[in-house]
Amino acid sequence: MLRAPNRYSILLGFWTLFIALSFLVRTVLLIISWKNAAISIGSLFSIYFKGFVFDLGVASFFTVLYAIYLLLIRQKWNQSRLNKTVTYVGFFLTVLIVMFSFFAEFTFWGEFESRFNFIAVDYLIYTFEVVNNINQSYPLPYLIGGMVLVTSLITWWFYKRGIFAASFNSAMTFRSRSIVTVALLLVPVFYIFNVKNNWAERTDNRYRAELSKAGIYSFFSAFKNNELSYSEFYKKDPDAEVFARMRNLLTDSSTKFTGNENEIYRQITSNDTLVARPNVIMITIESFSADFMTRFGNTEGLTPVLDSLSKQSVLFTNMYATGTRTVRGMEALTLAVPPTPGSSIVRRDDNANLFTVGSIFKDAGYKRTFFYGGDGYFDNMNKFFSGNGFDIVDHPNTTVVNDNLVTTRTAIAKKDIQFENAWGICDEDIYKAVIRDADADYKEGKKFFNFVMTTSNHRPYTYPANKISIPQGSREGAVRYTDFAIGKLLEEAKTKPWFANTVFIFVADHCASSAGKNEINVSKYHIPCLVYNLPNAKPVELSPICSQIDLYPTLFSYLNWSYKSNLFGENINAAKYQPRALMGTYQKLGYLKNDTLIVLGPQQKADCYFYKKQSEEQKQVPMNDHLLHEAIANYQSAYQLYKNGGMREK
């Protein structure tokens, strides 16, 4: 059929090729994820049927321009050298792009066990880090050579099958071409208006949903929906009820609200006159799950330093990250706000002059600095932190980008770098920069609050040689080096005159993986948090369920600070504190309280689950209306405050 004289033979052949290759990709991913996908005959049919529908849509989008080209090119030019050149080159480049996209799907699945999503969109924007990461993680020359070779073989096969000749030798009239082209263009139009990516998500198993999708279709769906309006897509209550409920949840004996009824501005007052004013250095550890530590069940001995520190610190044993991305962790640790749908506030426009944890330190007379081992242009980090009063210390790779920062940016000098990879300098090097800065601040008599973001515990998992016994290239090695570097930091800090009056916080931005069979897997949000060298505080384990957003309200309570607050976080030691955690993906918003998990989703969807921590079981149960309204109060009020300017400093 494909060799019959038909101007559209190449286009139809490409459709067949794409669907066949996508079928193979889906099958391999299915085999990899067979156990977690819990496959039945019905679910298998659903995966491949939905997958075929999405694949057909992608193939149609790929060929829209070519269909129009085939319509417009005149018959007398059909066998011209120009047309043949355009056709061969266009076909080769299109297939090459497809081959690379399929390869990328395997690597992305290996990292996130998901089809392309918002993370892939972000990665496409920040090409420097991503290209270097790929280059350092995979043998790029062999990869490119292999893709070119496979593409060449496919092109040759099409040639030998006579598919190109069938197109060049056809003699279709303009009228016939018009009918075919209109029919072909109706296919992507139909998909735009009728086939949404969330069609694949109508299942109770996340793996089956992801297997049903097509990576490229998911990518453009994520690109289109980078920010979701809570008020349009999620369950709502009247604003007056939402803020009344939120204020009630945040009220305790030390709190007095000072803003209007649709705000959460309040004064926190300590009754203790013994106020501590230590320096604070927060080490935000990249991709660090609680279960890397022996304290939380790991048997590989990867974190001897942190395990030792956990016995000398205030240890939060049931803290949960708010999301699965670094910028989401940064959002929680600066703004102390529930995760709103779409991208983190760190990456959004109009995110300067917000009320942050840094605002409280500023009012207390502290200098504030953000340290990052890579280029803070990535993920809009520098713009966010500078816009909210932090000086910047990073390792810039970009020289043509103007961040328009309003605070001081200091570049880490080449001479101070012993090792770097795609994501930035090693943890030891960023810690040395922190030490140098602390020395200078101490000499000038300044109190300092330092937000430090590490990079070593990230693919390609490389670090300086001869530091640890585990070879480079594995997550286990990166975790062990991360722990080693923390030990070196404290070893050096203890020689400094400012150490005795400095609190060190070690907390993860998010877990190493969020993948699982459920939309929100609670165990994949469990992170370690240690507060070390805290004045007048004995080592203790704090066991209540809590969120990243609760870290600083709890710390300020230990320091006996009185302060203005616009934070959603709470002091988990307060008598009125009700243990709960907030966690989300880009679309799903979770609210965990006791053994009940509420999950809010687009299209005003809400589900309730019984969560059993020991077995990580999540079983859907009838809705708990009381907790549903609490969940709505948290997420709706956070969204409203951000969109309406209620998170601004006053």
QUIBEL-V696501 format. One record per pair of residues at least 6 apart in sequence whose ideal C-beta (glycine too) atoms are under 8 Angstrom apart, sorted by sequence separation. I is the first residue (numbers start at 1). J is the second residue. If there is no record, write none. Layout:
BEGIN
i-><I:I>
j-><J:J>
END
This chain:
BEGIN
i-><3:6:37:77:108:109:124:134:158:159:203:228:230:236:251:257:259:290:291:292:322:323:331:345:362:370:376:386:403:419:420:424:441:470:471:493:515:531:571:584:591:592:600:601:611:612:640:641:2:30:108:112:123:202:257:258:259:291:294:321:322:332:361:385:419:441:456:465:470:514:516:556:570:572:582:583:590:591:599:610:611:612:39:108:172:201:237:257:258:321:323:331:337:417:418:516:546:582:590:591:598:599:610:30:200:203:257:258:293:294:322:323:345:372:376:419:420:463:468:493:515:581:582:583:590:591:598:599:609:610:2:73:105:200:247:256:292:293:294:322:335:358:372:382:418:419:438:462:470:514:581:582:589:590:598:599:609:610:2:105:108:255:256:292:321:328:370:418:437:461:462:470:493:513:514:580:581:588:589:597:598:609:610:104:108:200:255:295:334:370:382:417:438:461:468:542:553:580:581:588:589:596:597:608:609:200:255:256:293:294:331:392:396:412:416:437:460:461:468:511:580:588:596:597:607:608:2:247:250:254:255:293:330:331:461:463:467:490:511:553:557:579:587:596:597:608:254:295:331:370:392:394:396:463:510:511:552:554:556:578:579:587:595:596:608:104:197:250:254:322:323:327:328:330:370:376:391:392:393:395:416:434:461:462:468:511:553:554:557:595:607:608:30:69:244:247:254:293:322:327:386:390:391:392:393:394:395:412:416:461:464:467:510:552:553:554:557:595:606:243:246:328:376:389:391:392:394:412:434:457:463:549:551:553:554:595:243:325:327:335:375:377:386:387:391:393:508:529:549:550:554:592:608:197:243:295:327:335:370:372:374:375:376:377:383:386:416:458:486:507:508:549:550:608:26:197:240:243:296:323:335:336:368:369:370:372:373:374:375:377:382:383:386:412:431:457:507:508:527:534:537:550:597:26:240:295:334:335:368:369:370:371:372:373:375:383:385:395:430:456:457:506:507:529:547:550:606:239:334:368:369:370:371:372:374:375:382:386:506:507:66:197:333:334:367:369:370:377:430:457:505:506:531:534:535:546:23:26:196:197:395:430:456:457:505:596:606:377:456:505:506:546:598:107:362:376:382:427:504:505:531:23:427:454:503:504:544:596:22:23:359:395:426:427:456:503:504:598:107:358:359:394:395:425:426:503:542:598:107:352:358:424:454:502:503:542:596:600:23:62:347:351:352:356:358:423:503:598:600:19:22:346:347:351:356:376:500:544:546:547:549:598:346:353:354:499:501:545:546:547:593:346:352:353:423:544:545:546:547:600:19:22:62:351:352:427:428:545:547:591:18:19:347:351:426:475:593:346:422:426:345:421:428:591:18:19:103:286:393:591:15:18:421:507:490:589:419:591:15:18:103:393:419:507:591:14:15:284:419:284:418:505:589:100:373:545:14:15:99:545:14:284:374:375:545:373:374:505:580:96:99:282:330:334:373:374:11:96:99:327:372:373:503:582:326:327:373:582:327:330:334:352:373:427:431:435:442:11:96:426:427:434:438:442:457:10:11:95:373:442:453:525:373:428:431:435:439:441:372:427:431:435:438:525:8:11:92:95:371:426:427:439:522:92:95:428:432:438:390:428:431:435:522:8:371:427:7:92:371:520:91:438:520:520:371:385:519:568:88:91:369:520:522:519:520:522:568:7:514:381:367:522:29:88:10:14:21:25:29:32:36:87:520:17:28:367:369:371:520:14:18:22:25:29:33:84:87:366:367:368:369:370:371:372:373:519:566:10:14:21:25:87:280:366:367:368:369:370:371:372:373:374:566:365:366:367:368:369:371:373:519:364:366:368:370:372:373:84:83:280:277:279:361:78:79:522:78:79:523:358:518:522:78:358:523:113:522:115:521:75:114:522:70:75:113:521:115:121:115:116:120:115:116:518:117:121:116:117:120:121:71:115:116:118:117:121:71:116:70:71:108:234:118:233:71:105:230:70:104:230:229:67:68:102:228:67:101:227:228:101:227:226:227:67:68:225:226:334:67:333:64:63:64:227:330:330:60:64:60:61:326:60:57:61:56:57:60:57:17:57:54:53:54:13:54:10:13:50:13:50:10:281:9:10:61:10:58:9:10:46:57:281:3:9:54:58:2:3:8:54:55:58:279:2:3:6:7:43:51:54:57:2:5:6:9:47:51:3:4:43:46:50:51:279:3:7:50:51:54:2:5:6:47:5:7:43:47:5:6:46:38:281:282:284:286:37:279:280:282:284:286:36:38:39:279:280:281:282:283:284:285:286:288:7:37:38:277:279:280:282:284:286:287:36:37:279:281:283:286:287:8:285:286:11:33:37:302:333:8:300:303:333:302:303:306:309:33:302:305:304:305:329:330:303:306:329:30:302:305:309:328:329:29:305:328:326:325:326:26:305:325:324:292:321:323:324:319:321:321:25:321:324:288:22:360:288:357:286:360:285:309:364:364:306:324:363:324:360:363:320:122:283:322:360:321:360:320:321:359:360:119:283:320:321:319:320:359:318:319:319:319:357:338:355:316:337:355:315:316:336:315:316:335:336:315:332:333:336:314:315:332:336:313:314:332:336:290:310:313:333:279:289:313:329:333:288:292:310:312:313:314:281:283:285:287:288:290:309:313:279:280:281:282:283:285:286:287:289:306:278:279:280:281:282:283:284:285:286:287:288:289:309:314:118:278:279:281:283:284:285:287:288:289:306:315:317:318:118:122:278:280:282:284:287:314:315:317:318:320:322:313:314:315:316:317:318:320:322:312:315:318:319:320:321:322:311:314:318:319:320:319:296:316:337:338:319:336:337:291:296:319:335:336:295:336:289:291:293:316:290:292:289:290:289:290:288:288:339:341:343:314:338:339:342:129:339:341:129:338:341:128:341:129:339:126:338:126:126:278:278:316:328:122:278:276:276:322:323:318:320:322:323:324:341:274:319:320:321:322:323:318:320:129:128:128:320:280:278:276:277:276:275:276:136:268:275:136:274:275:135:270:273:133:268:272:132:133:132:133:270:359:131:270:130:270:355:129:268:269:354:355:129:268:354:355:267:268:340:353:354:355:267:268:338:353:267:268:338:345:266:267:340:341:265:266:340:265:266:338:265:337:264:340:263:264:337:337:258:206:206:207:337:206:205:206:335:206:250:252:250:254:137:252:253:137:252:253:136:252:251:252:133:136:133:249:111:234:228:228:225:222:235:234:234:234:236:233:235:233:234:235:233:235:264:228:264:262:263:249:263:245:249:262:245:249:265:246:241:245:246:242:243:242:246:259:237:241:235:242:243:237:242:236:237:235:239:234:242:237:113:236:112:114:234:239:112:113:234:112:113:198:198:230:231:230:231:230:231:229:230:204:118:117:38:36:37:36>
j-><9:12:43:83:114:115:130:140:164:165:209:234:236:242:257:263:265:296:297:298:328:329:337:351:368:376:382:392:409:425:426:430:447:476:477:499:521:537:577:590:597:598:606:607:617:618:646:647:9:37:115:119:130:209:264:265:266:298:301:328:329:339:368:392:426:448:463:472:477:521:523:563:577:579:589:590:597:598:606:617:618:619:47:116:180:209:245:265:266:329:331:339:345:425:426:524:554:590:598:599:606:607:618:39:209:212:266:267:302:303:331:332:354:381:385:428:429:472:477:502:524:590:591:592:599:600:607:608:618:619:12:83:115:210:257:266:302:303:304:332:345:368:382:392:428:429:448:472:480:524:591:592:599:600:608:609:619:620:13:116:119:266:267:303:332:339:381:429:448:472:473:481:504:524:525:591:592:599:600:608:609:620:621:116:120:212:267:307:346:382:394:429:450:473:480:554:565:592:593:600:601:608:609:620:621:213:268:269:306:307:344:405:409:425:429:450:473:474:481:524:593:601:609:610:620:621:16:261:264:268:269:307:344:345:475:477:481:504:525:567:571:593:601:610:611:622:269:310:346:385:407:409:411:478:525:526:567:569:571:593:594:602:610:611:623:120:213:266:270:338:339:343:344:346:386:392:407:408:409:411:432:450:477:478:484:527:569:570:573:611:623:624:47:86:261:264:271:310:339:344:403:407:408:409:410:411:412:429:433:478:481:484:527:569:570:571:574:612:623:261:264:346:394:407:409:410:412:430:452:475:481:567:569:571:572:613:262:344:346:354:394:396:405:406:410:412:527:548:568:569:573:611:627:217:263:315:347:355:390:392:394:395:396:397:403:406:436:478:506:527:528:569:570:628:47:218:261:264:317:344:356:357:389:390:391:393:394:395:396:398:403:404:407:433:452:478:528:529:548:555:558:571:618:48:262:317:356:357:390:391:392:393:394:395:397:405:407:417:452:478:479:528:529:551:569:572:628:262:357:391:392:393:394:395:397:398:405:409:529:530:90:221:357:358:391:393:394:401:454:481:529:530:555:558:559:570:48:51:221:222:420:455:481:482:530:621:631:403:482:531:532:572:624:134:389:403:409:454:531:532:558:51:455:482:531:532:572:624:51:52:388:424:455:456:485:532:533:627:137:388:389:424:425:455:456:533:572:628:138:383:389:455:485:533:534:573:627:631:55:94:379:383:384:388:390:455:535:630:632:52:55:379:380:384:389:409:533:577:579:580:582:631:380:387:388:533:535:579:580:581:627:381:387:388:458:579:580:581:582:635:55:58:98:387:388:463:464:581:583:627:55:56:384:388:463:512:630:384:460:464:384:460:467:630:58:59:143:326:433:631:56:59:462:548:532:631:462:634:59:62:147:437:463:551:635:59:60:329:464:330:464:551:635:147:420:592:62:63:147:593:63:333:423:424:594:423:424:555:630:147:150:333:381:385:424:425:63:148:151:379:424:425:555:634:379:380:426:635:381:384:388:406:427:481:485:489:496:66:151:481:482:489:493:497:512:66:67:151:429:498:509:581:430:485:488:492:496:498:430:485:489:493:496:583:67:70:151:154:430:485:486:498:581:152:155:488:492:498:451:489:492:496:583:70:433:489:70:155:434:583:155:502:584:585:437:451:585:634:155:158:437:588:590:588:590:592:638:78:585:453:441:597:105:164:87:91:98:102:106:109:113:164:597:95:106:446:448:450:599:94:98:102:105:109:113:164:167:446:447:448:449:450:451:452:453:599:646:91:95:102:106:168:361:447:448:449:450:451:452:453:454:455:647:447:448:449:450:451:453:455:601:447:449:451:453:455:456:168:168:366:364:366:449:167:168:611:168:169:613:449:609:613:170:451:616:207:616:210:616:171:210:618:167:172:210:618:213:219:214:215:219:215:216:618:218:222:218:219:222:223:174:218:219:222:222:226:177:222:177:178:215:341:226:341:181:215:340:181:215:341:341:180:181:215:341:181:215:341:342:216:342:342:343:184:185:342:343:451:185:451:184:184:185:348:451:453:184:188:187:188:453:188:187:191:187:188:191:191:154:195:195:195:197:158:200:158:161:199:163:200:163:434:163:164:216:166:214:166:167:203:214:438:161:167:212:216:161:162:167:213:214:217:438:162:163:166:167:203:211:214:217:163:166:167:170:208:212:165:166:205:208:212:213:441:166:170:213:214:217:166:169:170:211:170:172:208:212:171:172:212:205:448:449:451:453:205:447:448:450:452:454:205:207:208:448:449:450:451:452:453:454:455:457:177:207:208:447:449:450:452:454:456:457:207:208:450:452:454:457:458:180:457:458:184:207:211:476:507:184:476:479:509:479:480:483:486:211:480:483:483:484:508:509:483:486:509:211:483:486:490:509:510:211:487:510:509:509:510:211:490:510:510:479:508:510:511:507:509:510:215:511:514:479:214:552:482:552:482:556:482:506:561:563:506:524:563:525:561:564:522:325:486:525:563:525:564:525:526:564:565:325:489:526:527:526:527:566:526:527:528:529:567:549:566:528:549:567:528:529:549:529:530:549:550:530:547:548:551:530:531:548:552:530:531:549:553:508:528:531:551:498:508:532:548:552:508:512:530:532:533:534:502:504:506:508:509:511:530:534:501:502:503:504:505:507:508:509:511:528:501:502:503:504:505:506:507:508:509:510:511:512:532:537:342:502:503:505:507:508:509:511:512:513:530:539:541:542:343:347:503:505:507:509:512:539:540:542:543:545:547:539:540:541:542:543:544:546:548:539:542:545:546:547:548:549:539:542:546:547:548:548:526:546:567:568:550:567:568:523:528:551:567:568:528:569:524:526:528:551:526:528:526:527:527:528:527:528:582:584:586:558:582:583:586:374:584:586:375:584:587:375:589:378:589:377:589:378:379:533:534:572:584:379:535:535:536:582:583:579:581:583:584:585:602:536:581:582:583:584:585:581:583:397:397:398:592:555:559:558:559:559:559:560:421:553:560:422:560:561:422:557:560:421:556:560:421:422:422:423:560:649:422:561:422:562:647:422:561:562:647:648:423:562:648:649:562:563:635:648:649:650:563:564:634:649:564:565:635:642:564:565:638:639:564:565:639:565:566:638:566:638:566:642:566:568:641:642:564:515:516:517:647:517:517:518:647:519:568:571:570:574:459:574:575:460:575:576:460:576:576:577:459:462:460:578:459:589:586:587:587:586:600:600:601:602:604:602:604:603:604:605:604:606:637:602:641:640:641:630:646:629:633:646:630:634:650:633:629:633:634:632:633:633:637:650:629:633:628:636:637:632:637:632:633:632:636:632:640:636:513:636:513:515:635:640:514:515:636:515:516:602:603:635:636:636:639:639:640:639:640:620:586:586:517:516:517:517>
END
